[in-house]
């Protein structure tokens, strides 16, 4: 199927991009190679994409693709592989621009991208439908995203069975990531579209229900299917129509994965809970709506806004997610380390993040609350 789809989108010379050895050992990579070759397409492979995909591999991929005149990329994996493929695709199609210094630095806007197709193996990042691609500069640990409709894949082959063998921790991190992509649009400015709210709330409710099932029964097809589809819907822009996306927790979490290589979904679990407790009093009505419509909390509760946060924390605990830096596995950080992260998030204190604006000192305080 993937070979035929690639050919229909004009592919003649294909890069098959993947991560580690899992897709090699389980035969998936071999199957993809077979489907591509059956369509008479030339292909080469590039493995090595890792969680928090790195710039050095992107540069290597760009060089290989330029040399081999690649005109289509098939990403086999989850969000990290797909984001790496998207960045490579931008680099090929804009040969006069540097992928990091020009495009990701937003000095020069790209005008085109090489088509990308996806064989999805992890339900989490929603990169199979999203316009974003996040990569990390190896030496500094600086993590940047670049968003453009040029990044959206041409097709995504989504078989829930491919997610059965995921370790429980990876499944749990994916569930959190899906929730955060939805919540990042739900807690934002420019509200008023109730249809978008209901879609977001139902998506979150669905992930909570089927996330629990998938954790207990990893080979439950319906649960895996519901989660996979929710992942795609969570990051294609649908749940944020009528508002501006805030994604405040993502930039808070990026230094944790960029500097300490912490798992992205787990970092989000830690920091959403700390961020929510830090700001909820300034957005009481929205947190109260979230508590009622997502967690079915008692509307008469005097602590309603906080009740929804506590329900979220409890759910993360049930998934086995961390709620502090120590539980995340990076230990208790020094004040200097917290300052470095806050400096990166706020560009040296020159910008704020979030629909409730958070500056340098706010970011430091949120990090401090997680630093236990």
HUFEN-V485536 format. One record per pair of residues at least 24 apart in sequence whose C-alpha atoms are under 7 Angstrom apart, sorted by the first residue. I is the first residue (numbers start at 1). J is the second residue. If there is no record, write none. Layout:
i: (I/I)
j: (J/J)
This chain:
i: (1/2/2/3/3/3/4/6/11/11/12/12/12/13/13/13/13/13/13/13/14/14/14/14/14/14/14/15/15/15/15/15/15/15/16/16/16/16/16/16/16/17/17/17/17/17/17/17/17/18/18/18/18/18/18/18/18/19/19/19/19/19/19/20/20/20/49/49/49/50/51/52/52/52/52/53/53/53/53/54/54/54/54/55/55/55/55/56/58/58/58/61/62/62/62/65/66/71/72/72/72/73/73/73/74/74/74/75/75/75/76/76/76/77/77/77/77/78/78/78/79/79/79/82/83/83/83/84/86/86/86/87/89/89/89/90/104/104/104/112/113/115/115/116/116/117/117/117/117/118/118/118/118/119/119/119/120/120/120/121/121/122/123/123/123/123/124/124/124/124/124/125/125/125/125/126/126/126/126/128/128/128/129/129/129/129/130/130/136/141/141/142/142/143/143/143/160/160/160/160/161/164/164/168/172/173/173/174/175/175/176/176/177/178/178/179/181/181/182/182/184/184/184/184/185/185/185/185/185/185/186/187/188/188/188/188/188/189/189/189/190/190/190/191/191/192/193/196/196/196/199/200/201/201/203/204/205/246/246/247/248/248/251/252/255/260/266/266/266/269/269/269/269/270/270/270/270/273/273/274/274/274/275/276/278/280/324/324/324/325/325/325/326/332/332/333/338/338/339)
j: (35/35/36/35/36/39/39/117/71/72/41/42/71/41/42/43/69/70/71/72/42/43/44/70/71/72/73/43/44/45/70/72/73/74/43/44/45/46/73/74/75/45/46/47/74/75/76/81/85/46/47/48/49/75/76/77/81/47/48/49/50/77/81/47/48/49/80/81/84/80/80/80/135/136/257/80/84/135/136/135/136/137/138/135/136/137/138/138/84/87/88/88/88/91/92/92/92/114/114/115/116/115/116/117/116/117/118/117/118/119/118/119/120/119/120/121/122/120/121/122/125/126/127/127/127/133/134/135/116/133/151/133/113/114/115/114/144/145/146/150/150/153/154/153/154/153/154/155/156/153/155/156/157/156/157/158/156/157/158/162/163/163/174/227/228/231/174/175/177/178/231/174/177/178/231/231/232/234/235/153/156/232/153/232/235/236/235/236/258/258/259/255/258/254/255/258/221/224/225/228/221/218/219/215/319/265/266/265/207/211/265/269/265/231/234/204/234/235/234/239/245/246/247/248/239/240/244/245/246/247/240/246/243/244/245/246/355/243/244/355/242/243/244/242/243/242/242/239/240/241/239/239/293/294/230/294/294/354/355/354/353/354/345/345/341/330/321/322/328/316/321/322/323/322/323/324/370/309/313/366/369/370/366/309/366/305/370/371/372/370/371/372/372/371/372/371/364/367/364)
